[in-house]
Amino acid sequence: MQIVVHLPRAGSPEGEPPTRRALLEAVATAVGRLVDTAYADDADPAWGAAIRRYEDGWIRKVVRRARGIHWRRVQDLPGVGVEHDGAGVRALLPGPVGELPDVVRKLQVGGTEAEPDDDGGGPPPPGALAVAVNPAVTMTAGKAAAQAGHAAQLAWHAMPPARRREWAVAGCPVRVVRVTEGEWRAGLDHAAVVVRDGGLTEVTPGTTTALAWW
């Protein structure tokens, strides 16, 4: 799954770059909405087939950055867009890497960094999925966002049907929760979702990178 994030330059007419928290929440929300849309009773059959093929293998996510005309062009591709707390994201319908549209293939994977914020985003939205990222593991914002996206996708499948419907109706909101290393270790025992990364980039295989609960 290709995920494109809008990363304008500071002070540009396009706006300011998003904070790390907002970026992670927007990516996770976009992934949740994409999965929910693909599995809906009235879904486009091509969407349902694409997400099932994707989930039959590794649910790899690649986060790319765009601005200007490149950001505007990806809006025409099949997927789900989210604007959240200053972060713009588009999660694209999964497909074979060898068949990526040129407009996506040319986008940079590196440089997906974002500044942390101190306010934690305020009160969580009603019905939000809580996601925590491993505080002991160093990851770029793009990598961490992919892990939050994994957590949202796995949570959609793990939720009881009534809770899943509630989350979907609310728009699949996500609140990234900052945790200490001690809270992280405790959370491993009670979180509804534990994400273990395949280790293709930045972390070793099997690293626990994100938790989710509701």
C-alpha positions as CSV (number, residue, x, y, z in Angstrom):
1,M,0.0,0.0,0.0
2,Q,1.4,3.4,-1.0
3,I,0.6,6.3,1.3
4,V,1.3,9.8,0.1
5,V,1.7,12.5,2.7
6,H,1.6,16.2,2.0
7,L,4.8,17.8,3.3
8,P,5.0,21.4,2.2
9,R,8.0,23.6,3.0
10,A,7.7,25.8,6.1
11,G,6.3,29.2,5.2
12,S,5.1,28.1,1.8
13,P,1.7,29.1,0.3
14,E,0.6,25.4,0.7
15,G,0.7,25.7,4.5
16,E,2.9,24.5,7.2
17,P,4.3,21.0,7.6
18,P,2.2,18.8,9.9
19,T,3.3,17.6,13.4
20,R,4.4,14.1,13.8
21,R,1.4,13.2,15.9
22,A,-1.1,14.6,13.3
23,L,0.7,12.8,10.5
24,L,0.6,9.5,12.3
25,E,-3.1,9.9,13.1
26,A,-4.0,11.0,9.6
27,V,-2.2,8.0,8.1
28,A,-3.9,5.5,10.5
29,T,-7.3,7.1,9.8
30,A,-6.8,6.9,6.0
31,V,-5.8,3.3,6.2
32,G,-8.8,2.5,8.4
33,R,-11.2,4.2,6.0
34,L,-9.7,2.5,3.0
35,V,-10.0,-1.0,4.5
36,D,-13.6,-0.2,5.7
37,T,-14.5,1.1,2.2
38,A,-13.1,-2.0,0.5
39,Y,-15.0,-4.4,2.7
40,A,-18.3,-2.5,2.6
41,D,-21.3,-4.4,1.3
42,D,-21.6,-2.0,-1.5
43,A,-17.9,-1.8,-2.3
44,D,-16.5,-1.7,-5.8
45,P,-15.6,-5.3,-6.5
46,A,-12.2,-4.2,-7.7
47,W,-11.5,-2.5,-4.4
48,G,-12.5,-5.7,-2.4
49,A,-10.3,-7.9,-4.6
50,A,-7.3,-5.5,-4.3
51,I,-7.4,-5.3,-0.5
52,R,-7.8,-9.1,-0.2
53,R,-4.8,-9.8,-2.5
54,Y,-2.9,-7.3,-0.4
55,E,-3.9,-8.9,2.9
56,D,-3.0,-12.4,1.6
57,G,0.7,-11.3,1.7
58,W,2.7,-8.9,3.8
59,I,0.7,-5.8,4.6
60,R,3.7,-3.6,3.7
61,K,3.1,0.1,3.6
62,V,5.4,2.7,1.8
63,V,5.0,6.3,2.9
64,R,6.0,8.9,0.3
65,R,6.1,12.6,0.4
66,A,4.7,15.1,-2.1
67,R,4.0,18.8,-2.4
68,G,2.7,21.2,-5.1
69,I,1.6,19.7,-8.4
70,H,2.7,16.2,-7.4
71,W,0.4,16.3,-4.4
72,R,-2.5,17.5,-6.5
73,R,-2.0,14.7,-9.1
74,V,-2.2,11.9,-6.6
75,Q,-5.7,13.0,-5.6
76,D,-6.9,11.5,-8.9
77,L,-5.7,8.0,-8.0
78,P,-8.0,5.4,-6.4
79,G,-7.7,5.7,-2.6
80,V,-8.9,7.6,0.4
81,G,-7.8,11.1,1.4
82,V,-7.8,12.5,4.9
83,E,-7.2,16.1,6.2
84,H,-6.6,16.0,9.9
85,D,-5.2,18.7,12.2
86,G,-3.0,20.2,9.5
87,A,-1.9,16.9,8.0
88,G,-2.9,15.8,4.5
89,V,-2.7,12.1,3.5
90,R,-3.8,9.9,0.7
91,A,-3.8,6.1,1.2
92,L,-3.9,4.5,-2.3
93,L,-5.6,1.3,-3.2
94,P,-2.9,-1.5,-2.9
95,G,-1.5,-3.0,-6.1
96,P,1.7,-4.6,-7.4
97,V,4.8,-2.5,-6.9
98,G,5.8,-3.1,-10.5
99,E,2.5,-1.4,-11.6
100,L,2.9,1.9,-9.7
101,P,1.7,4.9,-11.6
102,D,4.6,7.2,-12.6
103,V,3.3,10.0,-10.4
104,V,3.7,7.8,-7.4
105,R,6.9,5.9,-8.3
106,K,8.7,9.2,-8.7
107,L,7.8,10.5,-5.2
108,Q,10.5,10.4,-2.5
109,V,10.4,7.9,0.3
110,G,13.1,9.5,2.3
111,G,12.8,12.8,4.1
112,T,9.4,12.1,5.7
113,E,10.2,13.8,9.0
114,A,7.9,16.0,11.1
115,E,8.3,18.0,14.3
116,P,6.8,16.6,17.5
117,D,4.2,18.6,19.3
118,D,3.7,19.0,23.0
119,D,-0.1,19.3,23.4
120,G,-0.9,15.7,22.6
121,G,-3.8,16.8,20.4
122,G,-6.2,17.5,23.2
123,P,-9.1,15.3,24.1
124,P,-9.5,12.2,21.8
125,P,-12.3,12.3,19.3
126,P,-15.4,10.2,20.3
127,G,-14.9,6.5,19.4
128,A,-11.2,7.0,18.6
129,L,-8.8,4.1,18.3
130,A,-5.8,4.5,20.6
131,V,-2.4,3.8,19.0
132,A,1.0,3.9,20.7
133,V,4.4,3.7,19.0
134,N,7.3,2.0,20.7
135,P,9.3,4.7,22.5
136,A,12.4,2.6,22.6
137,V,12.7,2.3,18.8
138,T,14.0,5.1,16.6
139,M,11.9,5.5,13.5
140,T,11.4,8.3,11.0
141,A,8.0,9.9,10.9
142,G,7.2,8.0,7.7
143,K,8.2,4.6,9.2
144,A,6.2,5.3,12.4
145,A,3.2,6.4,10.3
146,A,3.3,3.1,8.4
147,Q,3.3,1.3,11.8
148,A,0.3,3.3,12.9
149,G,-1.4,2.4,9.6
150,H,-0.7,-1.3,10.3
151,A,-2.2,-0.9,13.7
152,A,-5.4,0.6,12.3
153,Q,-5.7,-2.1,9.6
154,L,-5.3,-4.9,12.1
155,A,-7.6,-3.2,14.6
156,W,-10.4,-3.0,12.0
157,H,-10.2,-6.8,11.7
158,A,-9.9,-7.4,15.4
159,M,-12.8,-5.2,16.5
160,P,-16.1,-6.8,17.4
161,P,-18.6,-6.0,14.6
162,A,-20.5,-3.4,16.7
163,R,-17.3,-1.6,17.6
164,R,-16.1,-1.7,14.1
165,R,-19.3,-0.1,12.8
166,E,-19.1,2.6,15.5
167,W,-15.5,3.4,14.5
168,A,-16.4,3.5,10.8
169,V,-19.4,5.7,11.3
170,A,-17.2,8.1,13.3
171,G,-14.8,8.2,10.4
172,C,-12.1,5.9,11.8
173,P,-10.6,8.5,14.2
174,V,-7.2,7.7,15.8
175,R,-5.5,9.2,18.7
176,V,-1.7,8.6,19.0
177,V,-0.9,8.1,22.7
178,R,2.6,8.9,24.0
179,V,3.8,6.2,26.4
180,T,6.9,5.6,28.5
181,E,9.0,2.5,28.0
182,G,7.4,1.1,31.2
183,E,3.9,1.8,29.9
184,W,4.9,0.2,26.6
185,R,6.0,-3.0,28.2
186,A,2.8,-3.2,30.3
187,G,0.8,-2.5,27.2
188,L,2.2,-5.5,25.4
189,D,0.1,-7.7,27.7
190,H,-3.2,-6.1,27.3
191,A,-3.3,-4.3,23.9
192,A,-5.8,-5.6,21.4
193,V,-3.3,-5.3,18.6
194,V,0.4,-5.7,18.6
195,V,2.3,-4.8,15.4
196,R,5.5,-6.7,14.7
197,D,7.5,-5.3,11.7
198,G,8.9,-7.4,8.9
199,G,12.2,-5.5,9.2
200,L,12.6,-4.5,5.6
201,T,13.6,-0.9,6.6
202,E,14.9,0.9,9.7
203,V,14.2,-1.9,12.3
204,T,15.2,-5.5,12.8
205,P,12.6,-8.2,11.8
206,G,10.1,-9.0,14.5
207,T,10.5,-5.6,16.3
208,T,7.2,-4.7,18.1
209,T,6.5,-1.2,16.8
210,A,3.0,-0.2,17.6
211,L,0.0,-1.1,19.9
212,A,-3.7,-0.4,19.5
213,W,-6.7,-0.6,21.8
214,W,-10.2,0.7,22.0
